[in-house]
Each structure stands twice: as structure tokens, then as C-alpha cells.
Amino acid sequence: MAVVSIFFEFIGALAFLLYGMKLMSDGVQKSAGEKLQRALSVMTGNRVVALITGMFVTMIIQSSGATTVMVVTFVNAGLLSLTQSVGVIFGANIGTTITAWIVSIFGFNFKIAAFAVPVVGIGYFLSILKKARYKSIGEAIMGFGMLFLGLSGLSDVFTPEQFGALLNISGNGPVAILLGFLVGIIITALLHSSSAFSAIVITMAYNGLVGWELAAGMTLGSNIGSTIDAVLASFGTSADARRSALIHVLFNVFGTVLALIFFKPFLDLVTFLTPGHENSNIAIRISMLHTVFKALSTVVLLPLQKPIVAFSRKLIKDDSDEIPTTYKLDFVESIGKENIASYIIRAEKAIADMTDVVTGMFDRIQIGFSNRDPSFIDNHVDEAEKEEGYCDQMHEQITHYLVKCENLHVTEKQLNHISSMIQIVEDLENMSDNCYATVMLISKSISKKMKFEQDDLDRMIPYVELARQFLQFIRININKELDENKLSMARELEDQIDLFRKNLKKLARKRLESGADVKAELLYIDLVRQIEKIGDNCFSISECLTA
């Protein structure tokens, strides 16, 4: 019965620890995570900036797994290049060591429960407030308190009196160290958190259940086990996204193998760097080991960024060069439902891609007005039809993706943003239909050899140019929040297009009344109407971007 009681005490304490870490990470991500994740999505090519950003983001959200999953997602979306991702991944590995320092510094220097219970209480009362920001901060504070309650429980469980007979594996031989190393890999992969396993190891070592060398072996093993999230997130992604996950694995495997080869000198270095040296608190020493291991691996590998990228390209072949005829936007569950901003940023990238396709279709319209001969039909009609079909697929896939995003634990602001994006995708799809219809009208005028007065065609040029300017305005500002000045610019463009449309249609009616070719003039009016519709959709998108 004693063993059963100890087991359930351990499970309960571990649950407090894991849930506390998750609650803390989720709370931080809800309150500031979107800004942090957007910082990753606009990363520069500077490896040092990338390193610092990855380290800073991971220290804030307390999860290198979450950061590396975001990196894999952004590489897959084309928001980050493979080269840019390397520095972020290295920084994330350093940033994750902060949890071990929090545990070792605060976890054993005073009565944890006396501190943790009030913190949980404060966090809870903040979390029930209606304002989303206070609610998220409250969750983070409550998670922080629960983390230390879990540590307190583990400390009570992991004592020589209770666990000594079962887990007294403090031997320092190669076999014991290898066993600890394997345990570190397996348990961390199961927990999906090297930080949680480090807290367990630190608690066991502090209470004398495992020795220094065995604790070091377990900690090194946890670094390999922690790569499981990035590996899972890379399934079904692009070649570069799989390569970024591979680089994360290679970073940890390389550092671990190096540390195991020079195990004794490495431990001596860690001991030397720890204040108090041999007489130092073992919890502090394990935290130092974690940090020194990650820092040394980064120092060695960061200058080798280009060879590492080249090596990953050799191991993972490029994607097919064929231009895809079908569009697919998968809702990848492995991103993690707490990384809501990652899903939204992924959708924004898809909307930007759709805007590029529509812009390309409009370019064909301008070519048609300036070059009305059979070569236009040969070079552009079939391509415009393919692009219109591709936009239909994008409309369906992106909308389906956004509807799934709405079912996540989104804030009211995020929900409104998602609703606006659904409307923007609808407008873009309508624009693709209008562009294709315009291309077909131009094609019809060419194949039927319809004659237009040169003055009439010349009047269309500034009208089409206004629509092109409006579409370029949308393309530049897509996914950005428009201020009042930019909305005024959009309104002015819309008004100018409407005025042009009225004048052009009035002139076409006068030509009809004077005996002009009816079919040609009706087609001319249809062209004017289609261009106006494109302007209307652009203005609708502008309004969505100000919501």
C-alpha cells in the first residue's frame, strides 16, 4: 500500500508541475504571444539577431518546443527561410534553460507551498476577470504558482525514506549513466517537455536520490527527447520545413554526443563555472550544465550555419519543381492549440499568396488592353482560366482553415480578425472571377474582330490604371491594419473609379444612340462594369482591414 500511495503522490505532483507549466506558457502566449510569434515571422537574415530573438521568445513562453514548432510552421509557410530558422532554433535551445534556473534558484531556498498557494490565489482571481488581458496574465501567474506546488509535492515524494528503496540509482558507472541518458530521452519525449523533466531531475538530485553524474546523463538525454515536437510538426510539410526540424535534432544530437565523449572534462568545466565549485548546490550545478551544454553547442555550430543548411539539403531532397495545379492548406494539429497566433499568421500568408495570384490575373487585363491581337488569346486565356480555378481552390481551403481557427480558444479580437479574413478571401475570389470575366471579354472582342475607336480605348487606360493602383494598394497593405488616412486614400480611389465608370458608360450610350455597333458597345459597357466590380471588392477589403 505504501508503494501505491507514493505512486499516486508522484502522479499528483507531476500533474501539478506539468499543468502549471502549460498554464503559465499558455497565459503568456495569450497576453503577449502573438507579438512574440509575429517577431519570429518577420525575422531578418542576421544570425545573431535570429539567435537572440529565438532565445528571448523561448524565455518568455517557457517552451523551446513551442518555439521550434512555430519555426517549422513559418518555414513551411514561406515566412522564414531555412537559413533564417537556424539561428532561431539555436536561440530557442538556450532560452529553454531558464526554467531549470527558476526551479533551482526559487524551488529549494524556502518553503515553497507558503509562497505558491497565495500566488495561485492571486492568479485565479485575475483569471476570472472579464478583461482578456488580465485573464491571460492571471492564468500565467496561477500556472507559476502551480509549478511550485508541483515541485513541493515532488520534493516530498523524492526522499530517501520514501523512494530510496525504489530509485536509489545514484551510481556513477558508464552503465548507470547510459541508463539515465536513455531514461532522459524516453521520459522527455513522453512528457513533451525537457523543462518538466529537468525539474524532476533537479528535485531528485537535490534530495540525494541520484548523483551528479547520473543527473548529468539524464539531463543530456532530455535534450534529444525534447526534439519530438518539432519532428511531429514537420510531418507533411515542405522540404525546408522538414530540414528545419532536422537541424533542431542535429543540434541536440551533436551537442549530446560531444558532451558524452568528453563527459568527465565537460562535468569538470560545469563544476568550475558553478559558484561554490564542488561544494555548490547540485540543483544550481544541473542548471549550469544545461546552460553550458546549449551555449557551447551554439558557439560551435552557429558559425557553421551555411554548412549545416547544405548538409540538411543533402539529407532531405527538394520538393518537386512542378507548379502545383491544386491548392491545399492543411490545419496541422501538431502546431499546438495554444499557438493560436501561428495559425492566424499562416492564414495571413495564404491570403497574401491569393492576393498575388489575383494581381497576376489583373496584369493580363492590362496586357489585353494594350495588345488586342490573337497572341493575347494564345498566351493568356488558358492561363487565366487555370488561375481562376486555383483561386477557387484557395477560397475553399483558406475559408475551411479559418473556420477551424474560429473553434480554437481565440480572444474576441482574434475572432473578429478571423471573420474579417473570411470576408477578404471572399472578396479576393470575387475579384478573380471578375478578372477572368474581363480576360474573356477581351478575348471575345479579339476573336469577333470587334472595332473600337482609339479614343474609346484611350479613355479606358486611366480607368484600368486606377483599378490597378487600388489593387496594388491592397497588395501592399494586405494583413495590415489601415489607419484613417489610408482608408481615406482607398475611399478616394473608389470614388474616382465610380466617376470614371459613369462617364464611360454615358459615352457608350451616346455612341449607341448615334448608331454605333451594338455588340461592341455592349461589350465595352461590360468591360467597364467588370473593372468597377474589382474596385468595389478592393474597397470592401480596405474596410475589413480597418475593422
C-alpha positions in Angstrom: 0.0 0.0 0.0 2.9 2.3 0.7 4.2 1.9 -2.8 0.7 2.7 -4.3 0.4 5.8 -2.0 3.8 7.0 -3.1 2.9 6.4 -6.8 -0.2 8.5 -6.6 1.5 11.2 -4.7 4.1 11.3 -7.5 1.4 11.4 -10.2 -0.4 14.2 -8.5 2.7 16.3 -8.0 3.8 15.7 -11.6 0.3 16.7 -12.8 0.6 20.0 -10.9 4.0 20.6 -12.4 3.0 19.9 -16.0 -0.3 21.7 -15.8 1.3 24.6 -14.1 4.0 24.9 -16.8 1.3 24.6 -19.5 -1.0 27.2 -17.9 2.0 29.6 -17.4 3.1 29.2 -21.1 -0.5 29.5 -22.4 -1.2 32.6 -20.3 2.0 34.3 -21.5 1.2 33.4 -25.1 -2.3 34.7 -24.9 -1.2 38.0 -23.4 1.9 38.6 -25.4 2.5 35.5 -27.6 1.0 37.0 -30.8 3.5 39.8 -30.8 6.3 37.4 -30.0 5.3 35.0 -32.7 5.0 37.8 -35.2 8.5 38.8 -34.3 9.6 35.3 -35.4 7.6 35.6 -38.7 9.5 38.8 -39.8 12.9 37.6 -38.8 15.9 39.2 -40.6 18.8 37.2 -42.1 21.2 38.3 -39.3 22.2 35.1 -37.5 22.9 36.9 -34.2 19.5 38.8 -34.3 17.8 35.4 -35.0 19.6 33.8 -32.1 18.7 36.5 -29.7 15.0 36.5 -30.9 14.7 32.8 -30.5 16.3 32.9 -27.1 14.1 35.8 -25.9 10.8 34.3 -27.2 11.5 30.9 -25.6 12.4 32.5 -22.3 9.1 34.4 -22.3 6.8 31.5 -23.3 8.9 28.9 -21.4 8.8 26.3 -24.2 11.5 25.6 -26.7 9.1 23.0 -28.2 6.5 25.7 -28.9 9.2 28.0 -30.5 10.6 25.3 -32.7 7.1 24.2 -33.8 6.4 27.8 -34.7 9.7 28.0 -36.7 8.8 24.8 -38.6 5.3 26.2 -39.3 6.7 29.6 -40.6 9.3 27.9 -42.8 6.6 25.7 -44.3 4.5 28.9 -44.9 7.4 30.7 -46.5 7.6 33.3 -43.8 11.1 32.3 -42.8 13.8 30.9 -44.9 15.7 27.7 -43.8 18.8 29.8 -43.2 16.9 32.3 -41.0 15.4 29.5 -39.0 18.8 28.1 -37.9 19.6 31.0 -35.6 16.1 31.0 -34.1 16.4 27.2 -33.3 19.8 27.7 -31.7 18.4 30.6 -29.6 15.4 28.6 -28.5 17.6 25.8 -27.2 19.4 28.3 -25.0 16.2 30.1 -23.9 14.7 26.8 -22.6 17.3 26.6 -19.9 15.6 29.4 -18.0 13.1 27.0 -16.4 15.8 25.0 -14.8 17.3 28.2 -13.3 13.9 29.2 -11.9 13.4 25.8 -10.3 16.9 25.6 -8.8 17.0 29.2 -7.5 13.5 29.5 -6.2 12.4 26.0 -5.7 14.5 24.9 -2.7 15.5 28.0 -0.8 12.4 28.5 1.2 9.1 26.8 2.0 7.5 26.6 -1.5 3.9 25.9 -0.5 3.8 29.0 1.7 4.7 31.0 -1.4 2.8 29.1 -4.1 -0.7 28.9 -2.6 -1.1 32.8 -2.4 0.3 33.1 -6.0 -2.3 30.6 -7.2 -5.0 32.5 -5.5 -3.9 35.8 -6.9 -3.7 34.3 -10.4 -7.1 32.7 -10.1 -8.9 35.9 -9.1 -7.2 37.7 -12.0 -8.2 34.9 -14.4 -11.9 35.3 -13.7 -11.9 39.0 -14.6 -13.7 39.8 -17.9 -10.9 41.7 -19.5 -9.0 39.3 -21.7 -5.5 40.7 -20.9 -6.0 40.3 -17.1 -7.4 36.9 -17.6 -4.3 35.7 -19.5 -1.9 37.3 -17.0 -3.9 35.6 -14.2 -3.6 32.2 -15.9 0.2 32.8 -16.2 0.5 33.7 -12.5 -1.7 30.8 -11.5 0.5 28.4 -13.6 3.6 29.8 -11.9 2.2 29.0 -8.5 1.0 25.5 -9.5 4.5 24.8 -10.9 6.0 25.3 -7.5 3.2 23.4 -5.8 4.2 20.5 -8.1 7.8 21.0 -7.1 6.9 20.9 -3.5 5.0 17.7 -4.0 7.8 16.1 -5.9 10.3 17.2 -3.2 8.1 15.5 -0.6 7.9 12.3 -2.7 11.5 12.1 -3.8 13.1 11.4 -0.4 15.4 8.6 0.6 12.9 7.5 3.2 10.1 7.0 0.6 11.8 6.4 -2.7 15.2 5.3 -1.7 14.4 1.6 -2.0 12.9 2.0 -5.4 15.0 4.7 -7.1 18.3 4.8 -5.4 20.3 4.7 -8.7 23.0 7.1 -7.8 25.8 5.0 -9.3 28.4 6.8 -11.4 29.5 4.0 -13.7 29.1 4.1 -17.6 26.2 1.7 -17.5 24.2 3.8 -14.9 25.0 7.0 -16.9 23.9 5.4 -20.2 20.7 4.1 -18.5 20.0 7.7 -17.2 20.7 9.0 -20.7 18.1 6.7 -22.2 15.6 7.4 -19.5 16.0 11.1 -20.2 15.2 10.6 -23.9 12.2 8.5 -23.3 10.6 10.4 -20.4 11.1 13.8 -22.1 9.6 12.5 -25.3 6.6 11.2 -23.4 6.2 14.5 -21.4 6.9 16.7 -24.4 8.9 19.0 -22.1 12.6 19.0 -21.3 11.9 21.7 -18.8 9.5 19.5 -16.8 11.9 16.6 -16.9 14.8 18.9 -15.8 12.7 19.9 -12.8 12.2 16.3 -11.9 15.9 15.5 -12.2 16.8 18.6 -10.1 14.4 17.6 -7.4 15.7 14.0 -7.3 19.3 15.2 -7.2 18.6 17.8 -4.5 17.1 15.1 -2.3 20.0 12.7 -2.9 18.2 10.1 -5.0 20.6 10.5 -8.0 24.2 11.5 -8.1 25.8 14.3 -10.1 27.0 12.2 -13.0 23.7 10.3 -13.3 21.8 13.5 -13.2 24.0 14.9 -15.9 23.4 11.9 -18.1 19.6 12.2 -17.7 19.7 15.9 -18.5 21.7 15.3 -21.6 19.2 12.6 -22.7 16.3 15.1 -22.2 17.8 17.3 -24.9 17.3 14.7 -27.5 13.8 13.7 -26.2 12.8 17.4 -26.5 13.0 17.4 -30.3 9.9 15.2 -30.6 7.5 18.2 -31.0 9.4 19.7 -34.0 9.6 16.3 -35.6 5.9 15.7 -35.3 5.2 19.3 -36.6 7.3 18.6 -39.7 5.2 15.7 -41.0 3.5 16.6 -44.3 5.3 19.9 -44.6 7.7 21.3 -47.3 11.3 20.1 -47.7 12.7 23.2 -46.0 10.3 22.8 -43.0 11.4 19.2 -42.6 15.0 20.4 -42.8 14.5 23.0 -40.0 13.2 20.2 -37.8 16.2 18.1 -38.8 18.6 20.9 -37.8 16.9 21.1 -34.4 17.5 17.4 -34.0 21.1 17.6 -35.3 21.9 20.5 -32.9 20.9 18.5 -29.9 22.3 15.2 -31.0 25.7 16.7 -32.0 26.0 18.6 -28.6 24.9 15.5 -26.7 27.4 13.2 -28.4 30.2 15.7 -27.9 29.3 16.0 -24.2 29.2 12.2 -23.8 32.6 11.8 -25.5 34.2 14.4 -23.2 31.9 13.6 -20.3 34.4 14.0 -17.4 36.1 17.1 -18.7 32.7 18.6 -19.5 31.4 18.0 -16.0 34.6 19.4 -14.6 34.1 22.6 -16.7 30.5 22.9 -15.4 31.6 22.4 -11.8 34.3 25.0 -12.3 31.8 27.6 -13.7 29.3 27.0 -10.9 29.7 29.3 -7.9 31.0 27.3 -4.9 32.6 24.7 -7.2 32.5 21.2 -5.7 30.5 22.4 -2.7 27.9 24.1 -4.8 24.2 23.3 -4.6 23.6 20.4 -7.0 20.4 22.0 -8.3 22.4 25.0 -9.4 25.0 22.8 -10.9 22.5 20.9 -13.0 21.1 24.2 -14.3 24.6 25.4 -15.1 25.2 22.1 -17.0 22.0 22.7 -19.1 23.1 26.2 -20.0 26.7 25.4 -20.7 25.7 22.5 -22.9 23.4 24.7 -25.0 25.8 27.6 -25.1 28.8 25.5 -26.1 26.8 23.8 -28.8 25.7 27.2 -30.2 29.2 28.6 -30.1 30.5 25.6 -32.1 27.6 25.3 -34.6 26.4 28.9 -35.2 29.5 29.8 -37.4 28.7 26.7 -39.4 25.2 27.8 -40.3 25.8 27.5 -44.1 27.4 24.0 -44.0 24.6 22.8 -41.7 22.0 24.1 -44.1 23.8 22.5 -47.0 24.1 19.2 -45.1 20.3 19.2 -44.4 19.7 19.7 -48.1 21.7 16.6 -48.9 19.8 14.5 -46.4 16.3 15.8 -47.4 15.7 16.1 -51.2 14.0 19.2 -52.7 10.3 19.2 -53.3 9.1 18.6 -56.9 9.7 21.6 -59.2 6.3 21.1 -60.8 4.0 24.0 -60.4 1.0 22.7 -58.3 -2.3 22.6 -60.0 -4.2 22.1 -56.8 -4.1 24.1 -53.6 -4.1 22.6 -50.1 -3.9 24.3 -46.8 -3.8 21.7 -44.0 -4.8 22.5 -40.5 -1.8 20.9 -38.7 -2.9 19.9 -35.2 0.7 19.4 -34.1 1.3 23.2 -34.1 -0.5 23.1 -30.7 -3.8 24.7 -30.0 -2.0 27.2 -27.6 -0.1 28.7 -30.5 -3.2 30.3 -32.0 -1.2 33.2 -33.4 0.7 30.7 -35.5 -2.5 29.5 -37.2 -3.6 33.1 -37.9 -0.2 34.1 -39.3 -0.2 31.0 -41.5 -3.7 32.1 -42.8 -2.4 35.6 -43.4 0.4 34.3 -45.5 -2.1 32.2 -47.6 -4.2 35.4 -48.1 -1.1 37.3 -49.2 -0.4 34.5 -51.7 -4.0 34.7 -53.0 -3.6 38.4 -53.4 -0.5 37.8 -55.6 -2.5 35.4 -57.8 -5.3 37.9 -58.3 -2.8 40.7 -59.1 -1.2 38.5 -61.7 -4.6 37.9 -63.3 -5.2 41.7 -63.4 -1.8 42.1 -65.2 -3.2 40.0 -68.0 -6.1 42.5 -68.4 -3.7 45.4 -68.9 -1.8 43.4 -71.5 -5.1 42.7 -73.2 -6.0 46.4 -73.5 -2.6 47.3 -74.8 -2.2 44.4 -77.2 -5.5 43.4 -78.7 -4.4 40.7 -81.1 -4.7 36.9 -81.4 -1.4 36.3 -79.4 -3.3 37.5 -76.3 -5.7 34.6 -76.7 -2.9 32.1 -77.2 -0.8 33.4 -74.2 -3.3 34.4 -71.6 -6.8 32.9 -71.8 -5.9 29.3 -70.7 -3.5 30.6 -68.0 -6.2 33.0 -66.7 -8.7 30.0 -66.5 -6.1 28.0 -64.5 -5.5 30.9 -62.2 -9.3 31.4 -61.6 -9.7 27.7 -60.8 -6.7 27.9 -58.4 -8.3 30.9 -56.7 -11.5 28.9 -56.3 -9.5 26.2 -54.5 -7.7 28.8 -52.4 -11.1 30.3 -51.4 -12.4 27.0 -50.3 -9.2 25.8 -48.5 -8.5 29.1 -46.7 -12.1 29.5 -45.6 -12.2 26.0 -44.3 -8.9 26.6 -42.4 -10.2 29.9 -40.9 -13.5 28.2 -39.7 -11.3 25.7 -37.9 -9.3 28.6 -36.3 -12.6 30.0 -35.0 -13.1 26.8 -33.0 -9.8 27.4 -31.1 -9.7 29.2 -27.8 -9.4 32.6 -29.6 -9.8 36.0 -28.0 -12.6 38.3 -29.1 -10.1 40.4 -31.0 -8.7 37.3 -32.8 -12.2 36.1 -33.6 -13.1 39.5 -35.2 -9.8 39.3 -37.2 -10.6 35.8 -38.4 -14.1 36.9 -39.5 -12.6 39.8 -41.5 -10.1 37.4 -43.1 -13.0 35.2 -44.3 -14.6 38.2 -45.9 -11.3 39.3 -47.5 -10.9 35.8 -49.0 -14.5 36.1 -50.4 -13.7 39.4 -52.0 -10.4 38.1 -53.5 -12.3 35.2 -55.0 -14.9 37.6 -56.5 -12.0 39.6 -57.9 -10.5 36.5 -59.6 -13.9 35.9 -61.2 -14.1 39.5 -62.4 -10.5 39.3 -63.8 -11.3 36.1 -65.6 -14.6 37.5 -67.0 -12.7 40.6 -68.2 -10.0 38.5 -69.9 -12.8 36.5 -71.6 -14.5 39.7 -72.8 -11.2 41.0 -74.3 -10.7 37.6 -75.9 -14.2 37.7 -77.4 -13.6 41.2 -78.8 -10.5 39.9 -80.5 -12.0 36.7 -81.9 -15.1 38.5 -83.1 -12.9 41.3 -84.6 -14.9 44.0 -82.9 -13.8 47.5 -83.7 -13.3 50.2 -81.1 -12.4 53.8 -81.7 -8.9 54.6 -80.5 -10.3 57.4 -78.4 -12.6 54.9 -76.6 -9.7 52.6 -75.8 -7.5 55.5 -74.7 -10.2 56.6 -72.2 -10.1 53.1 -70.7 -6.4 53.2 -69.9 -6.6 55.7 -66.9 -9.7 53.8 -65.7 -7.9 50.5 -65.7 -4.8 52.1 -64.2 -6.9 53.4 -61.3 -8.1 49.9 -60.6 -4.5 48.6 -60.8 -3.4 51.2 -58.3 -6.2 50.2 -56.0 -5.3 46.5 -56.3 -1.6 47.3 -55.6 -2.7 49.4 -52.6 -4.5 46.2 -51.3 -1.5 44.0 -52.1 0.9 46.3 -50.2 -1.4 46.6 -47.2 -2.9 43.1 -47.0 -2.9 41.8 -43.4 -2.1 45.3 -42.1 -4.4 47.5 -40.1 -5.3 50.6 -42.1 -5.4 53.9 -40.3 -7.9 56.7 -41.2 -5.5 58.3 -43.7 -5.1 55.1 -45.7 -8.9 54.4 -45.6 -9.4 57.9 -47.0 -7.0 57.0 -49.8 -9.0 53.9 -50.5 -12.2 55.8 -50.5 -10.8 58.4 -52.9 -9.7 55.6 -55.3 -13.2 54.1 -55.1 -14.8 57.4 -55.8 -12.6 58.1 -58.8 -13.3 54.7 -60.3 -17.1 55.2 -59.8 -16.9 58.7 -61.5 -14.9 57.2 -64.4 -17.4 54.4 -64.8 -20.4 56.8 -65.0 -18.6 58.9 -67.7 -17.5 55.9 -69.7 -21.0 54.3 -69.7 -22.6 57.6 -70.6 -20.3 58.0 -73.6 -21.0 54.4 -74.7 -24.8 55.0 -74.6 -24.4 58.1 -76.7 -22.4 56.1 -79.3 -25.3 53.5 -79.2 -27.8 56.3 -79.9 -25.7 57.6 -82.7 -25.8 54.2 -84.5 -22.5 52.5 -83.3 -22.1 48.7 -83.4 -24.4 47.4 -80.7 -22.5 44.3 -79.8 -19.2 46.2 -79.5 -20.7 48.9 -77.3 -22.5 46.4 -75.0 -19.2 44.5 -74.6 -17.4 47.8 -73.9 -20.0 48.6 -71.1 -19.5 45.1 -69.7 -15.7 45.7 -69.6 -16.4 49.0 -67.7 -18.7 47.2 -65.3 -16.2 44.4 -64.5 -13.4 46.8 -63.7 -15.8 48.7 -61.4 -16.6 45.5 -59.6 -12.8 44.9 -59.0 -12.7 48.4 -57.4 -15.7 47.6 -55.2 -14.0 44.5 -53.9 -10.8 46.4 -53.2 -12.8 48.9 -51.2 -14.6 46.1 -49.3 -11.2 44.6 -48.4 -10.0 48.1 -47.2 -13.0 48.3 -44.9 -12.2 44.9 -43.5 -8.6 45.9 -42.8 -9.8 48.9 -40.7 -12.1 46.7 -38.6 
